Amino acid sequence: MAQAYIVEALRTAGGRRGGALKDWHPADLGAAVLDALVAGSGVDPAAIEDVIVGCVSQAGEQSFHIGRNMVLASSLPDSVPAVTIDRQCGSSQQALHFAAQAVMSGTQDIVIAAGVESMTRVPMGLPTILAMQAGIGIGPWSQAIKDRYGVTEFSQFTGAEMMVDKYGFTRDQLDEFALASHRKAAAATEAGAFAREIVPLKVAGGLHTRDEGIRADATLEGLAGLKTIAPNGRITAGNASQICDGASGVLVVSEAALREHGLTPLARIDQLTVTAGDPVIMLDEPIAATRRALDRSGRNLDEIALYEVNEAFAPVPLAWLQLCGGNPDRLNVNGGAIALGHPLGASGTKLMATLVHALRAKGGRFGLQTMCEGGGIANVTIVERL
């Protein structure tokens, strides 16, 4: 089978809601990453055959085909096509899968997979909220769906609490995990671990190059004092991912493109897997997806040097470690979404940028990334550092 290679992987530093990136239109935010991918790789922009963009809240400034608008806002020629996709939190990870599949099939040779989400300018849930407020429709779930699963809605917050119960986690365990995320992210930032992957952006007061959500002074006492989202629950804003503005992307090419354009690969795509399961608890599907990915790859978790498991809520990576038998020292080594933020549609290629550069920095060979997604879906990507 033909191989697919990552030759560049970049992201913006995360912006807090109403923070440093609040004045950036999402099309411009994504365009900055597209431009940086082209500049960093040295590839001829006219040679790019497609741009596949993940975005969850496709309304307002992210409506009317944000992927194409990113291309139009960038320095890429308007001959470069684009498409926008939604696989919820895994949207840009799925964009990477589609890009790799295009290359591996021989259909295309140079494809960008990217993602963008301005959660300040297009708040989470806006597409549904606006329609309901306008009196249009009854919401995203038909009565037949609700009847089938015995629910009135599907909620990630409910799913997170269900995971806490299912796997027996305590509030202290969740908060301890959250604190570790902040400490790892703060240490990585100070050590310059993110410098290679971050695209500097002009903002009021200078350049935005540091993730705004990191709380270097976080304490267990402070986390323990936060109110739970649900009465008598254990999930809080402190042990869940942060609302975040950001964009990210990776440039995926064929072996022929490596030779023709003189490109140097960072990593090879080793395995692409997506699975689906229970849409009510929804968030523990990465466990089954990881098992399938490892089985299909013929590898075991001991061979994986680093893993990025999206920290949508603390029980997600904790359950993944418990059920998959992972080594905590290899998990989200530079912190995760609890500290760095979760810009929804951009998180997939954001995590891949971090994973690829962390593998190179630490000399690891294989890395695994997985993401829980709305509807009980999960993507898993395994890459080999080159």
C-alpha positions as CSV (number, residue, x, y, z in Angstrom):
1,M,0.0,0.0,0.0
2,A,1.2,3.5,-0.7
3,Q,2.3,5.5,2.3
4,A,1.3,9.0,3.5
5,Y,3.7,11.3,5.3
6,I,3.4,14.4,7.5
7,V,5.9,17.0,6.4
8,E,4.6,19.9,8.5
9,A,2.4,20.2,11.6
10,L,1.5,23.5,13.2
11,R,-1.0,25.2,15.5
12,T,-1.8,28.5,17.0
13,A,-1.4,29.0,20.7
14,G,-4.7,28.7,22.4
15,G,-6.7,31.8,23.2
16,R,-9.1,31.9,26.2
17,R,-12.7,33.0,25.6
18,G,-12.6,36.7,25.0
19,G,-8.8,36.6,25.2
20,A,-5.9,37.3,22.9
21,L,-7.6,35.9,19.8
22,K,-11.0,37.5,20.2
23,D,-10.4,39.9,17.3
24,W,-9.3,37.3,14.8
25,H,-12.0,36.2,12.3
26,P,-11.9,32.4,12.2
27,A,-11.2,32.4,8.4
28,D,-8.1,34.6,9.1
29,L,-7.1,32.4,12.0
30,G,-7.2,29.3,9.9
31,A,-5.5,31.1,7.0
32,A,-2.6,32.0,9.2
33,V,-2.0,28.2,9.7
34,L,-2.3,27.4,6.0
35,D,0.2,30.1,5.2
36,A,2.6,28.8,7.8
37,L,2.3,25.2,6.6
38,V,3.3,26.3,3.1
39,A,6.1,28.5,4.3
40,G,7.5,25.9,6.7
41,S,7.5,23.1,4.2
42,G,8.6,25.1,1.2
43,V,6.0,23.3,-1.0
44,D,4.6,25.2,-4.0
45,P,1.2,26.4,-2.8
46,A,-0.3,25.8,-6.3
47,A,0.6,22.1,-5.9
48,I,-1.8,21.6,-3.0
49,E,-4.7,19.5,-4.3
50,D,-7.2,19.9,-1.5
51,V,-7.7,21.5,1.9
52,I,-9.9,19.5,4.3
53,V,-11.0,21.5,7.3
54,G,-12.7,20.4,10.5
55,C,-15.1,22.8,12.2
56,V,-17.9,22.0,14.7
57,S,-20.0,25.2,15.0
58,Q,-20.6,26.0,11.4
59,A,-22.7,29.2,12.0
60,G,-22.1,32.9,11.8
61,E,-18.4,33.6,10.9
62,Q,-17.8,29.9,10.5
63,S,-20.7,29.4,8.2
64,F,-20.8,29.4,4.4
65,H,-17.9,27.0,4.0
66,I,-15.2,28.0,6.5
67,G,-12.7,25.7,4.8
68,R,-13.0,27.5,1.5
69,N,-13.0,30.9,3.2
70,M,-9.7,30.0,4.9
71,V,-8.2,29.4,1.5
72,L,-9.5,32.7,0.2
73,A,-8.1,34.5,3.2
74,S,-4.7,32.9,2.8
75,S,-1.9,33.3,0.3
76,L,-2.9,30.1,-1.5
77,P,-4.1,30.5,-5.0
78,D,-7.9,30.3,-5.4
79,S,-7.3,27.3,-7.6
80,V,-6.9,25.3,-4.4
81,P,-10.2,23.6,-3.4
82,A,-11.4,23.0,0.1
83,V,-14.1,21.1,2.0
84,T,-15.5,21.6,5.6
85,I,-16.3,18.5,7.7
86,D,-17.9,17.9,11.1
87,R,-17.1,14.9,13.2
88,Q,-17.6,16.9,16.4
89,C,-14.4,17.1,18.5
90,G,-12.6,14.8,16.1
91,S,-13.3,16.9,13.0
92,S,-9.7,17.8,12.2
93,Q,-8.4,14.4,13.2
94,Q,-10.9,13.0,10.6
95,A,-9.7,15.6,8.2
96,L,-6.2,14.1,8.7
97,H,-7.6,10.6,8.0
98,F,-9.3,11.8,4.8
99,A,-6.2,13.5,3.7
100,A,-4.1,10.4,4.4
101,Q,-6.6,8.2,2.7
102,A,-6.5,10.4,-0.5
103,V,-2.8,10.1,-0.6
104,M,-2.6,6.4,0.2
105,S,-5.2,5.7,-2.5
106,G,-3.1,7.5,-5.1
107,T,-5.9,9.9,-5.8
108,Q,-3.9,12.9,-4.6
109,D,-0.3,13.7,-3.6
110,I,-0.4,16.9,-1.5
111,V,-3.3,17.6,0.9
112,I,-3.7,19.9,3.9
113,A,-5.8,18.7,6.8
114,A,-6.7,21.5,9.2
115,G,-9.2,22.7,11.8
116,V,-10.5,26.0,13.2
117,E,-12.8,27.0,16.0
118,S,-13.3,30.5,17.4
119,M,-15.3,29.7,20.5
120,T,-15.4,33.4,21.4
121,R,-16.9,34.5,18.1
122,V,-19.0,31.4,17.5
123,P,-20.0,30.0,20.9
124,M,-20.4,26.3,21.4
125,G,-23.9,25.2,20.5
126,L,-24.7,28.3,18.5
127,P,-26.1,26.5,15.4
128,T,-28.7,24.7,17.5
129,I,-29.4,27.6,19.9
130,L,-30.1,30.1,17.1
131,A,-32.5,27.8,15.3
132,M,-34.4,27.0,18.4
133,Q,-34.6,30.7,19.4
134,A,-36.0,31.4,15.9
135,G,-38.6,28.7,16.3
136,I,-37.1,26.5,13.6
137,G,-37.5,22.8,14.1
138,I,-37.4,20.7,17.3
139,G,-33.7,20.3,17.6
140,P,-31.1,17.8,16.3
141,W,-32.7,14.6,17.7
142,S,-35.9,13.3,16.4
143,Q,-38.4,11.7,18.7
144,A,-37.5,8.3,17.2
145,I,-33.9,8.8,18.3
146,K,-34.9,9.8,21.8
147,D,-37.3,6.9,22.1
148,R,-34.6,4.4,21.0
149,Y,-32.1,5.5,23.6
150,G,-34.6,6.5,26.4
151,V,-33.3,10.1,26.7
152,T,-34.6,13.6,26.1
153,E,-31.2,14.8,24.9
154,F,-27.6,13.7,24.5
155,S,-25.2,15.6,26.7
156,Q,-21.4,15.3,27.0
157,F,-21.7,16.6,30.6
158,T,-24.0,13.7,31.4
159,G,-21.7,11.3,29.7
160,A,-18.8,12.6,31.7
161,E,-20.6,12.0,35.0
162,M,-21.6,8.6,33.8
163,M,-18.0,7.8,33.1
164,V,-17.1,8.8,36.7
165,D,-19.7,6.4,38.0
166,K,-18.8,3.6,35.6
167,Y,-15.1,3.6,36.3
168,G,-15.2,4.5,40.0
169,F,-13.3,7.8,40.0
170,T,-13.4,10.2,42.9
171,R,-13.5,14.0,42.7
172,D,-10.0,14.1,44.1
173,Q,-8.7,11.8,41.3
174,L,-10.2,14.1,38.7
175,D,-8.8,17.2,40.3
176,E,-5.3,15.6,40.7
177,F,-5.3,14.8,37.0
178,A,-6.3,18.3,36.1
179,L,-3.6,19.8,38.3
180,A,-1.0,17.5,36.6
181,S,-2.2,18.8,33.2
182,H,-1.5,22.4,34.2
183,R,1.9,21.6,35.7
184,K,3.0,19.6,32.6
185,A,1.8,22.3,30.3
186,A,3.5,25.1,32.3
187,A,6.8,23.1,32.4
188,A,6.6,22.4,28.6
189,T,6.0,26.1,27.9
190,E,8.9,27.2,30.0
191,A,11.1,24.6,28.4
192,G,10.2,25.8,24.9
193,A,8.6,22.4,24.0
194,F,5.8,24.1,21.9
195,A,8.0,26.6,20.1
196,R,8.4,24.5,16.9
197,E,4.6,23.9,16.6
198,I,3.2,27.3,17.3
199,V,2.4,29.9,14.6
200,P,2.9,33.4,16.1
201,L,-0.1,35.7,15.6
202,K,-0.2,39.5,15.9
203,V,-2.5,40.6,18.7
204,A,-2.9,43.7,20.7
205,G,0.3,44.1,22.6
206,G,2.6,42.0,20.5
207,L,2.7,38.4,19.3
208,H,0.5,35.6,20.7
209,T,2.8,32.6,21.2
210,R,1.8,31.1,24.6
211,D,-1.4,29.1,25.4
212,E,-3.5,31.4,27.6
213,G,-5.3,28.7,29.6
214,I,-2.4,27.4,31.5
215,R,-2.6,28.1,35.2
216,A,0.9,27.6,36.6
217,D,-0.3,28.6,40.0
218,A,-3.2,26.0,40.1
219,T,-3.6,24.1,43.4
220,L,-5.7,21.2,44.5
221,E,-7.3,23.4,47.1
222,G,-8.4,25.8,44.3
223,L,-9.7,23.1,42.1
224,A,-11.6,21.5,45.0
225,G,-13.3,24.8,45.7
226,L,-15.0,24.9,42.2
227,K,-18.7,24.2,41.9
228,T,-19.7,21.1,40.0
229,I,-21.5,21.6,36.7
230,A,-24.4,19.2,37.8
231,P,-25.8,19.2,41.4
232,N,-24.0,16.5,43.4
233,G,-21.7,15.8,40.4
234,R,-17.9,15.7,40.2
235,I,-17.2,17.4,36.9
236,T,-16.2,21.0,37.2
237,A,-14.8,23.7,34.9
238,G,-11.5,22.8,36.5
239,N,-11.4,19.2,35.5
240,A,-12.9,19.6,32.1
241,S,-11.4,21.1,28.9
242,Q,-11.2,24.8,28.5
243,I,-13.2,26.8,25.9
244,C,-10.6,27.9,23.4
245,D,-10.0,29.8,20.2
246,G,-7.5,28.3,17.8
247,A,-6.5,26.7,14.5
248,S,-4.2,24.0,13.5
249,G,-3.1,21.9,10.5
250,V,-0.8,19.3,9.0
251,L,0.5,18.9,5.5
252,V,0.2,15.3,4.2
253,V,2.0,14.1,1.1
254,S,2.8,11.0,-0.9
255,E,6.3,9.4,-1.4
256,A,6.3,10.8,-5.0
257,A,5.7,14.3,-3.6
258,L,8.5,13.9,-1.2
259,R,10.9,13.3,-4.1
260,E,9.4,15.8,-6.5
261,H,9.3,18.7,-4.1
262,G,12.3,17.9,-2.0
263,L,10.3,17.5,1.2
264,T,11.5,16.1,4.5
265,P,8.9,14.0,6.4
266,L,8.4,14.4,10.1
267,A,6.3,11.2,10.4
268,R,4.5,8.4,8.5
269,I,0.9,7.6,9.0
270,D,0.9,4.1,10.4
271,Q,-2.8,3.4,11.3
272,L,-6.2,5.1,10.8
273,T,-9.2,3.9,12.8
274,V,-12.6,5.2,13.6
275,T,-15.3,3.4,15.6
276,A,-18.6,4.2,17.2
277,G,-20.6,2.9,20.2
278,D,-23.0,4.1,22.9
279,P,-24.2,7.6,22.1
280,V,-25.5,8.3,25.6
281,I,-22.3,7.8,27.7
282,M,-20.5,8.8,24.4
283,L,-17.1,9.6,25.8
284,D,-15.5,6.2,26.4
285,E,-15.4,5.0,22.8
286,P,-11.6,5.8,22.6
287,I,-11.0,2.6,24.6
288,A,-12.6,0.4,22.0
289,A,-11.2,2.4,19.1
290,T,-7.6,2.1,20.6
291,R,-8.0,-1.6,20.9
292,R,-9.1,-2.0,17.3
293,A,-6.3,0.3,16.1
294,L,-3.6,-1.7,17.9
295,D,-5.1,-5.0,16.7
296,R,-5.2,-3.8,13.1
297,S,-1.7,-2.4,13.3
298,G,-0.3,-5.5,14.9
299,R,1.3,-3.5,17.6
300,N,0.8,-3.4,21.4
301,L,0.7,-0.3,23.6
302,D,4.2,-1.0,24.9
303,E,5.5,-0.1,21.5
304,I,3.8,3.3,21.6
305,A,6.3,5.9,23.0
306,L,3.7,8.7,23.5
307,Y,-0.1,9.0,23.6
308,E,-2.3,12.0,23.2
309,V,-5.8,11.3,24.6
310,N,-7.9,14.4,24.4
311,E,-8.7,15.7,27.9
312,A,-12.4,16.6,27.1
313,F,-13.0,15.7,30.8
314,A,-10.6,14.2,33.2
315,P,-12.4,10.8,33.4
316,V,-11.8,10.2,29.7
317,P,-8.0,9.8,29.7
318,L,-8.2,8.3,33.2
319,A,-10.5,5.5,32.0
320,W,-8.4,5.1,28.9
321,L,-5.3,4.5,31.0
322,Q,-7.2,2.1,33.3
323,L,-8.8,0.0,30.5
324,C,-6.0,0.1,27.9
325,G,-3.2,-0.5,30.4
326,G,-1.3,2.6,29.4
327,N,1.8,4.1,31.1
328,P,0.8,7.4,32.8
329,D,4.3,8.7,32.1
330,R,3.6,8.6,28.3
331,L,0.2,10.2,28.4
332,N,-0.2,13.9,27.3
333,V,3.4,14.6,28.4
334,N,3.1,18.3,27.6
335,G,-0.3,18.7,29.2
336,G,-3.7,18.5,27.6
337,A,-6.9,20.3,26.9
338,I,-7.7,20.9,30.6
339,A,-4.7,23.3,30.6
340,L,-4.2,24.1,26.9
341,G,-7.8,24.3,25.8
342,H,-10.0,22.4,23.4
343,P,-10.8,24.4,20.3
344,L,-13.3,21.7,19.1
345,G,-12.8,21.4,15.3
346,A,-9.2,22.4,15.6
347,S,-8.2,19.9,18.3
348,G,-7.5,16.9,16.1
349,T,-4.7,18.4,14.1
350,K,-3.6,20.5,17.2
351,L,-2.9,17.3,19.1
352,M,-1.2,15.8,16.1
353,A,1.1,18.8,15.9
354,T,2.0,18.4,19.5
355,L,2.4,14.6,19.2
356,V,4.7,14.7,16.2
357,H,7.0,17.3,17.6
358,A,7.1,15.6,21.1
359,L,8.1,12.3,19.5
360,R,10.9,14.1,17.7
361,A,12.0,15.9,20.8
362,K,12.0,12.7,23.0
363,G,13.3,10.3,20.3
364,G,10.2,8.1,20.4
365,R,9.2,6.0,17.4
366,F,5.5,5.5,17.5
367,G,2.8,7.9,18.8
368,L,-1.0,7.3,19.2
369,Q,-3.7,10.0,19.3
370,T,-7.3,9.4,20.1
371,M,-10.4,11.7,20.6
372,C,-13.8,11.2,22.1
373,E,-16.5,12.7,19.9
374,G,-20.2,13.6,20.1
375,G,-22.5,10.7,19.3
376,G,-20.2,8.1,20.8
377,I,-17.6,8.1,18.0
378,A,-13.8,8.0,18.4
379,N,-10.8,8.4,16.0
380,V,-7.4,6.8,16.6
381,T,-4.3,7.7,14.6
382,I,-0.9,6.0,15.0
383,V,2.1,7.7,13.5
384,E,5.8,6.7,13.1
385,R,8.4,9.4,13.7
386,L,10.9,9.6,10.8
